Amino acid sequence: MRIKVTKLLDFYSIYTVEAYAISQALEIIKQHKINKAFILSDSLSALNSIRNINQPNTKSRKTQNEISLLNCNNQNVTLLWIP
């Protein structure tokens, strides 16, 4: 597996960077057909935003859809907060 390094702009918020990292992890899970995965994050705000099904922002809605598609393909993804 290749590790992808991406330089993000300095003015991005922690939330934006965490959301991007979660999205990248989901893409790796999809590409490598990983059946069970845990994504750990210390960004409670990013995880809460993804968990919010009533009023998610655009990025969170996309992440929710990605997780749903993976689950439909028997690729179980669990997001965990690590304080």
N, CA, C and O atoms as a GROMACS GRO file, in nm:
protein
  332
    1MET      N    1   0.085  -0.117   0.000
    1MET     CA    2   0.000   0.000   0.000
    1MET      C    3   0.089   0.123   0.000
    1MET      O    4   0.184   0.132   0.079
    2ARG      N    5   0.060   0.216  -0.087
    2ARG     CA    6   0.135   0.342  -0.094
    2ARG      C    7   0.075   0.443   0.003
    2ARG      O    8  -0.047   0.452   0.018
    3ILE      N    9   0.160   0.517   0.066
    3ILE     CA   10   0.115   0.624   0.154
    3ILE      C   11   0.113   0.754   0.075
    3ILE      O   12   0.211   0.791   0.011
    4LYS      N   13   0.000   0.820   0.080
    4LYS     CA   14  -0.017   0.946   0.007
    4LYS      C   15   0.006   1.063   0.102
    4LYS      O   16  -0.057   1.071   0.207
    5VAL      N   17   0.094   1.151   0.064
    5VAL     CA   18   0.121   1.270   0.143
    5VAL      C   19   0.065   1.390   0.067
    5VAL      O   20   0.094   1.410  -0.051
    6THR      N   21  -0.016   1.467   0.135
    6THR     CA   22  -0.078   1.584   0.074
    6THR      C   23  -0.049   1.706   0.159
    6THR      O   24  -0.071   1.705   0.280
    7LYS      N   25  -0.002   1.810   0.098
    7LYS     CA   26   0.021   1.936   0.168
    7LYS      C   27  -0.103   2.023   0.151
    7LYS      O   28  -0.138   2.061   0.040
    8LEU      N   29  -0.167   2.053   0.263
    8LEU     CA   30  -0.284   2.138   0.260
    8LEU      C   31  -0.243   2.281   0.297
    8LEU      O   32  -0.140   2.301   0.362
    9LEU      N   33  -0.321   2.376   0.256
    9LEU     CA   34  -0.289   2.514   0.283
    9LEU      C   35  -0.292   2.543   0.433
    9LEU      O   36  -0.373   2.486   0.506
   10ASP      N   37  -0.206   2.631   0.476
   10ASP     CA   38  -0.191   2.661   0.618
   10ASP      C   39  -0.316   2.719   0.682
   10ASP      O   40  -0.334   2.707   0.803
   11PHE      N   41  -0.403   2.783   0.603
   11PHE     CA   42  -0.518   2.848   0.663
   11PHE      C   43  -0.638   2.756   0.681
   11PHE      O   44  -0.741   2.799   0.732
   12TYR      N   45  -0.626   2.628   0.640
   12TYR     CA   46  -0.736   2.534   0.663
   12TYR      C   47  -0.753   2.508   0.812
   12TYR      O   48  -0.655   2.501   0.887
   13SER      N   49  -0.878   2.495   0.853
   13SER     CA   50  -0.904   2.467   0.995
   13SER      C   51  -0.874   2.321   1.026
   13SER      O   52  -0.864   2.237   0.936
   14ILE      N   53  -0.859   2.291   1.154
   14ILE     CA   54  -0.838   2.153   1.198
   14ILE      C   55  -0.956   2.068   1.151
   14ILE      O   56  -0.936   1.955   1.104
   15TYR      N   57  -1.076   2.121   1.163
   15TYR     CA   58  -1.196   2.049   1.119
   15TYR      C   59  -1.186   2.009   0.972
   15TYR      O   60  -1.212   1.894   0.936
   16THR      N   61  -1.148   2.104   0.887
   16THR     CA   62  -1.138   2.077   0.743
   16THR      C   63  -1.033   1.972   0.714
   16THR      O   64  -1.054   1.883   0.631
   17VAL      N   65  -0.920   1.980   0.780
   17VAL     CA   66  -0.812   1.884   0.759
   17VAL      C   67  -0.855   1.745   0.806
   17VAL      O   68  -0.828   1.646   0.738
   18GLU      N   69  -0.920   1.736   0.921
   18GLU     CA   70  -0.968   1.606   0.970
   18GLU      C   71  -1.072   1.547   0.877
   18GLU      O   72  -1.069   1.427   0.849
   19ALA      N   73  -1.165   1.630   0.830
   19ALA     CA   74  -1.268   1.582   0.737
   19ALA      C   75  -1.203   1.528   0.610
   19ALA      O   76  -1.245   1.425   0.556
   20TYR      N   77  -1.102   1.597   0.561
   20TYR     CA   78  -1.029   1.553   0.443
   20TYR      C   79  -0.960   1.419   0.470
   20TYR      O   80  -0.965   1.328   0.386
   21ALA      N   81  -0.896   1.406   0.584
   21ALA     CA   82  -0.826   1.282   0.619
   21ALA      C   83  -0.923   1.164   0.628
   21ALA      O   84  -0.892   1.054   0.583
   22ILE      N   85  -1.039   1.188   0.686
   22ILE     CA   86  -1.141   1.082   0.696
   22ILE      C   87  -1.186   1.040   0.557
   22ILE      O   88  -1.201   0.921   0.529
   23SER      N   89  -1.207   1.137   0.471
   23SER     CA   90  -1.247   1.108   0.333
   23SER      C   91  -1.140   1.026   0.261
   23SER      O   92  -1.172   0.933   0.188
   24GLN      N   93  -1.014   1.061   0.280
   24GLN     CA   94  -0.905   0.987   0.219
   24GLN      C   95  -0.897   0.844   0.273
   24GLN      O   96  -0.871   0.750   0.197
   25ALA      N   97  -0.921   0.828   0.402
   25ALA     CA   98  -0.922   0.694   0.462
   25ALA      C   99  -1.034   0.608   0.401
   25ALA      O  100  -1.014   0.490   0.374
   26LEU      N  101  -1.149   0.669   0.381
   26LEU     CA  102  -1.260   0.595   0.319
   26LEU      C  103  -1.226   0.552   0.177
   26LEU      O  104  -1.263   0.443   0.134
   27GLU      N  105  -1.155   0.636   0.105
   27GLU     CA  106  -1.114   0.602  -0.031
   27GLU      C  107  -1.017   0.484  -0.030
   27GLU      O  108  -1.026   0.396  -0.116
   28ILE      N  109  -0.926   0.481   0.065
   28ILE     CA  110  -0.832   0.368   0.077
   28ILE      C  111  -0.907   0.240   0.110
   28ILE      O  112  -0.878   0.134   0.054
   29ILE      N  113  -1.004   0.250   0.200
   29ILE     CA  114  -1.086   0.133   0.238
   29ILE      C  115  -1.158   0.079   0.115
   29ILE      O  116  -1.164  -0.042   0.093
   30LYS      N  117  -1.212   0.170   0.036
   30LYS     CA  118  -1.284   0.131  -0.086
   30LYS      C  119  -1.190   0.066  -0.186
   30LYS      O  120  -1.218  -0.043  -0.237
   31GLN      N  121  -1.078   0.132  -0.215
   31GLN     CA  122  -0.984   0.082  -0.316
   31GLN      C  123  -0.926  -0.054  -0.282
   31GLN      O  124  -0.908  -0.139  -0.369
   32HIS      N  125  -0.896  -0.074  -0.156
   32HIS     CA  126  -0.830  -0.199  -0.114
   32HIS      C  127  -0.929  -0.304  -0.065
   32HIS      O  128  -0.890  -0.410  -0.016
   33LYS      N  129  -1.058  -0.273  -0.081
   33LYS     CA  130  -1.165  -0.366  -0.045
   33LYS      C  131  -1.147  -0.423   0.097
   33LYS      O  132  -1.153  -0.543   0.120
   34ILE      N  133  -1.125  -0.332   0.189
   34ILE     CA  134  -1.109  -0.368   0.330
   34ILE      C  135  -1.247  -0.390   0.389
   34ILE      O  136  -1.334  -0.303   0.380
   35ASN      N  137  -1.269  -0.507   0.449
   35ASN     CA  138  -1.403  -0.544   0.497
   35ASN      C  139  -1.439  -0.484   0.632
   35ASN      O  140  -1.557  -0.462   0.660
   36LYS      N  141  -1.341  -0.456   0.715
   36LYS     CA  142  -1.369  -0.400   0.848
   36LYS      C  143  -1.260  -0.299   0.881
   36LYS      O  144  -1.141  -0.331   0.881
   37ALA      N  145  -1.302  -0.176   0.908
   37ALA     CA  146  -1.204  -0.070   0.934
   37ALA      C  147  -1.252   0.021   1.046
   37ALA      O  148  -1.371   0.046   1.063
   38PHE      N  149  -1.155   0.070   1.121
   38PHE     CA  150  -1.179   0.169   1.224
   38PHE      C  151  -1.100   0.294   1.186
   38PHE      O  152  -0.980   0.286   1.160
   39ILE      N  153  -1.168   0.406   1.184
   39ILE     CA  154  -1.102   0.534   1.158
   39ILE      C  155  -1.102   0.610   1.289
   39ILE      O  156  -1.207   0.639   1.345
   40LEU      N  157  -0.984   0.643   1.338
   40LEU     CA  158  -0.968   0.714   1.464
   40LEU      C  159  -0.944   0.862   1.437
   40LEU      O  160  -0.867   0.898   1.349
   41SER      N  161  -1.011   0.946   1.513
   41SER     CA  162  -0.994   1.090   1.497
   41SER      C  163  -1.002   1.157   1.633
   41SER      O  164  -1.078   1.116   1.721
   42ASP      N  165  -0.922   1.262   1.650
   42ASP     CA  166  -0.932   1.340   1.773
   42ASP      C  167  -1.016   1.466   1.752
   42ASP      O  168  -1.023   1.552   1.839
   43SER      N  169  -1.080   1.475   1.636
   43SER     CA  170  -1.164   1.591   1.606
   43SER      C  171  -1.311   1.556   1.632
   43SER      O  172  -1.381   1.505   1.545
   44LEU      N  173  -1.355   1.585   1.753
   44LEU     CA  174  -1.494   1.557   1.788
   44LEU      C  175  -1.590   1.635   1.699
   44LEU      O  176  -1.697   1.585   1.665
   45SER      N  177  -1.553   1.757   1.662
   45SER     CA  178  -1.642   1.837   1.577
   45SER      C  179  -1.659   1.773   1.439
   45SER      O  180  -1.770   1.773   1.385
   46ALA      N  181  -1.554   1.718   1.382
   46ALA     CA  182  -1.566   1.651   1.252
   46ALA      C  183  -1.654   1.528   1.264
   46ALA      O  184  -1.740   1.505   1.179
   47LEU      N  185  -1.633   1.449   1.368
   47LEU     CA  186  -1.713   1.328   1.386
   47LEU      C  187  -1.860   1.360   1.413
   47LEU      O  188  -1.949   1.294   1.360
   48ASN      N  189  -1.884   1.462   1.495
   48ASN     CA  190  -2.023   1.502   1.522
   48ASN      C  191  -2.091   1.553   1.396
   48ASN      O  192  -2.209   1.527   1.374
   49SER      N  193  -2.018   1.624   1.314
   49SER     CA  194  -2.075   1.674   1.189
   49SER      C  195  -2.113   1.559   1.096
   49SER      O  196  -2.218   1.562   1.032
   50ILE      N  197  -2.028   1.458   1.089
   50ILE     CA  198  -2.057   1.340   1.007
   50ILE      C  199  -2.177   1.264   1.064
   50ILE      O  200  -2.259   1.212   0.990
   51ARG      N  201  -2.185   1.259   1.195
   51ARG     CA  202  -2.294   1.186   1.262
   51ARG      C  203  -2.429   1.258   1.247
   51ARG      O  204  -2.534   1.194   1.257
   52ASN      N  205  -2.427   1.387   1.225
   52ASN     CA  206  -2.549   1.468   1.216
   52ASN      C  207  -2.623   1.438   1.085
   52ASN      O  208  -2.582   1.486   0.979
   53ILE      N  209  -2.729   1.360   1.092
   53ILE     CA  210  -2.804   1.325   0.972
   53ILE      C  211  -2.912   1.427   0.938
   53ILE      O  212  -2.966   1.426   0.827
   54ASN      N  213  -2.945   1.514   1.031
   54ASN     CA  214  -3.053   1.610   1.008
   54ASN      C  215  -3.009   1.733   0.931
   54ASN      O  216  -3.081   1.778   0.842
   55GLN      N  217  -2.892   1.788   0.964
   55GLN     CA  218  -2.846   1.910   0.896
   55GLN      C  219  -2.696   1.905   0.871
   55GLN      O  220  -2.622   1.991   0.919
   56PRO      N  221  -2.650   1.805   0.796
   56PRO     CA  222  -2.505   1.798   0.772
   56PRO      C  223  -2.463   1.902   0.667
   56PRO      O  224  -2.542   1.942   0.582
   57ASN      N  225  -2.338   1.944   0.676
   57ASN     CA  226  -2.286   2.030   0.571
   57ASN      C  227  -2.254   1.943   0.448
   57ASN      O  228  -2.267   1.821   0.454
   58THR      N  229  -2.214   2.005   0.340
   58THR     CA  230  -2.192   1.932   0.215
   58THR      C  231  -2.087   1.823   0.230
   58THR      O  232  -2.107   1.711   0.183
   59LYS      N  233  -1.975   1.854   0.295
   59LYS     CA  234  -1.867   1.756   0.313
   59LYS      C  235  -1.913   1.640   0.400
   59LYS      O  236  -1.883   1.524   0.370
   60SER      N  237  -1.986   1.669   0.505
   60SER     CA  238  -2.035   1.563   0.594
   60SER      C  239  -2.136   1.473   0.522
   60SER      O  240  -2.134   1.351   0.540
   61ARG      N  241  -2.222   1.533   0.442
   61ARG     CA  242  -2.320   1.454   0.366
   61ARG      C  243  -2.247   1.359   0.269
   61ARG      O  244  -2.285   1.243   0.255
   62LYS      N  245  -2.142   1.409   0.204
   62LYS     CA  246  -2.063   1.326   0.113
   62LYS      C  247  -1.999   1.210   0.191
   62LYS      O  248  -2.000   1.096   0.144
   63THR      N  249  -1.945   1.238   0.307
   63THR     CA  250  -1.882   1.135   0.389
   63THR      C  251  -1.986   1.033   0.435
   63THR      O  252  -1.959   0.913   0.434
   64GLN      N  253  -2.103   1.079   0.475
   64GLN     CA  254  -2.212   0.988   0.513
   64GLN      C  255  -2.246   0.894   0.397
   64GLN      O  256  -2.265   0.774   0.417
   65ASN      N  257  -2.255   0.950   0.277
   65ASN     CA  258  -2.286   0.868   0.159
   65ASN      C  259  -2.176   0.768   0.130
   65ASN      O  260  -2.205   0.653   0.094
   66GLU      N  261  -2.051   0.809   0.145
   66GLU     CA  262  -1.938   0.717   0.122
   66GLU      C  263  -1.944   0.600   0.220
   66GLU      O  264  -1.924   0.485   0.182
   67ILE      N  265  -1.971   0.630   0.347
   67ILE     CA  266  -1.979   0.525   0.449
   67ILE      C  267  -2.097   0.432   0.419
   67ILE      O  268  -2.084   0.310   0.432
   68SER      N  269  -2.209   0.488   0.380
   68SER     CA  270  -2.327   0.409   0.348
   68SER      C  271  -2.299   0.313   0.231
   68SER      O  272  -2.337   0.196   0.236
   69LEU      N  273  -2.233   0.364   0.127
   69LEU     CA  274  -2.199   0.278   0.013
   69LEU      C  275  -2.104   0.166   0.053
   69LEU      O  276  -2.119   0.053   0.008
   70LEU      N  277  -2.007   0.199   0.136
   70LEU     CA  278  -1.914   0.095   0.182
   70LEU      C  279  -1.989  -0.011   0.262
   70LEU      O  280  -1.966  -0.130   0.244
   71ASN      N  281  -2.078   0.032   0.350
   71ASN     CA  282  -2.154  -0.063   0.430
   71ASN      C  283  -2.243  -0.152   0.343
   71ASN      O  284  -2.260  -0.270   0.372
   72CYS      N  285  -2.299  -0.095   0.236
   72CYS     CA  286  -2.380  -0.174   0.143
   72CYS      C  287  -2.297  -0.281   0.073
   72CYS      O  288  -2.349  -0.384   0.031
   73ASN      N  289  -2.167  -0.256   0.061
   73ASN     CA  290  -2.076  -0.352  -0.001
   73ASN      C  291  -2.007  -0.441   0.102
   73ASN      O  292  -1.901  -0.499   0.076
   74ASN      N  293  -2.068  -0.451   0.220
   74ASN     CA  294  -2.013  -0.532   0.330
   74ASN      C  295  -1.874  -0.488   0.372
   74ASN      O  296  -1.791  -0.569   0.413
   75GLN      N  297  -1.849  -0.360   0.362
   75GLN     CA  298  -1.726  -0.301   0.412
   75GLN      C  299  -1.765  -0.214   0.531
   75GLN      O  300  -1.808  -0.100   0.515
   76ASN      N  301  -1.750  -0.269   0.650
   76ASN     CA  302  -1.794  -0.201   0.771
   76ASN      C  303  -1.691  -0.100   0.817
   76ASN      O  304  -1.573  -0.132   0.836
   77VAL      N  305  -1.737   0.023   0.836
   77VAL     CA  306  -1.651   0.132   0.880
   77VAL      C  307  -1.704   0.187   1.010
   77VAL      O  308  -1.822   0.217   1.022
   78THR      N  309  -1.617   0.200   1.108
   78THR     CA  310  -1.653   0.258   1.236
   78THR      C  311  -1.564   0.378   1.261
   78THR      O  312  -1.441   0.369   1.251
   79LEU      N  313  -1.626   0.491   1.293
   79LEU     CA  314  -1.551   0.612   1.328
   79LEU      C  315  -1.544   0.620   1.480
   79LEU      O  316  -1.645   0.608   1.549
   80LEU      N  317  -1.423   0.641   1.531
   80LEU     CA  318  -1.402   0.648   1.676
   80LEU      C  319  -1.332   0.777   1.714
   80LEU      O  320  -1.236   0.819   1.649
   81TRP      N  321  -1.381   0.838   1.822
   81TRP     CA  322  -1.318   0.958   1.875
   81TRP      C  323  -1.213   0.918   1.977
   81TRP      O  324  -1.239   0.838   2.066
   82ILE      N  325  -1.093   0.973   1.962
   82ILE     CA  326  -0.988   0.951   2.060
   82ILE      C  327  -0.950   1.086   2.119
   82ILE      O  328  -0.885   1.167   2.053
   83PRO      N  329  -0.990   1.111   2.241
   83PRO     CA  330  -0.961   1.243   2.302
   83PRO      C  331  -0.813   1.265   2.326
   83PRO      O  332  -0.773   1.370   2.377
   0.00000   0.00000   0.00000
